[in-house]
Amino acid sequence: MYLIDIQGRLSHTWELPYPAGYAYLTERDMLIYNGNIVTTDGGFLSRSPWKGGTVLGVEWTGTVLWEVRHPDHHHDAQRLSNGNVLILCLARIPDELAARVRGGRAGVEDDGAIYADYLVQMTTAGQAIWKWRSWEHLDPYIDTSPMRTTLGPSGPMAIQLRSCRTETSLSASVTSPRWWS
C-alpha cells in the first residue's frame, strides 16, 4: 500500500497481507484498509473484481492492530466513532423478492440470482452487532436503482438510491439501525 503526497511523491508504504481495496488514514494515522481475500469457491462475489473479505486497522509502522473478516464484504468499510466497523456487504435476495424486481438487463443475473447490498456493524473482535438489509426496507417495484452508501464515522450515514433521486439516512447506533427518509 502506498501513500502519495499532494505533489505526487511517495510518502509512505505498508507491506500488507492481502491485495488492497479501498483504504484511508484516520486522524490518528491508523490505516483502515479493505483487503481482498482470494477465494476459489466459484461464488458470484469471489469472481467479482471488487471482492473484499477483510478490514484491517494498521499502525503507521505496519503493525496490524485488528482484523475483521466477513465473507460477504465486497469493497468498503468504515471505522465508527464507537470503535466498531461498518462493513458494506452483498447477498443474494430471496427468490420471491427477485421475481418482483423490474427493469435491468435480462441475462446478467448470476445463475438467475439477484444480489443486493446490506450493512453489518461488527466489533474489531469480529462480533456482529446488527445488520441492515436493503431488500427488507426497499420496495423492488418502486426502488429500482442500486444503493450507494456514504459511510460516516459517526451519526447517520447517507444512503442514496441511484437515479431515483431519493436520499435517506440510516442511524448507525451501537445496538440497532433505524431507517428514515
Secondary structure as GFF3:
##gff-version 3
##sequence-region A 1 181
A	DSSP	beta_strand	2	4	.	.	.	ID=ss1
A	DSSP	beta_strand	10	13	.	.	.	ID=ss2
A	DSSP	beta_strand	20	25	.	.	.	ID=ss3
A	DSSP	beta_strand	31	36	.	.	.	ID=ss4
A	DSSP	three_ten_helix	45	47	.	.	.	ID=ss5
A	DSSP	beta_strand	53	58	.	.	.	ID=ss6
A	DSSP	beta_strand	64	69	.	.	.	ID=ss7
A	DSSP	beta_strand	73	79	.	.	.	ID=ss8
A	DSSP	beta_strand	85	92	.	.	.	ID=ss9
A	DSSP	alpha_helix	95	98	.	.	.	ID=ss10
A	DSSP	beta_strand	115	122	.	.	.	ID=ss11
A	DSSP	beta_strand	128	133	.	.	.	ID=ss12
A	DSSP	three_ten_helix	134	136	.	.	.	ID=ss13
A	DSSP	beta_strand	147	150	.	.	.	ID=ss14
A	DSSP	beta_strand	157	161	.	.	.	ID=ss15
A	DSSP	beta_strand	166	172	.	.	.	ID=ss16
A	DSSP	beta_strand	177	180	.	.	.	ID=ss17
###
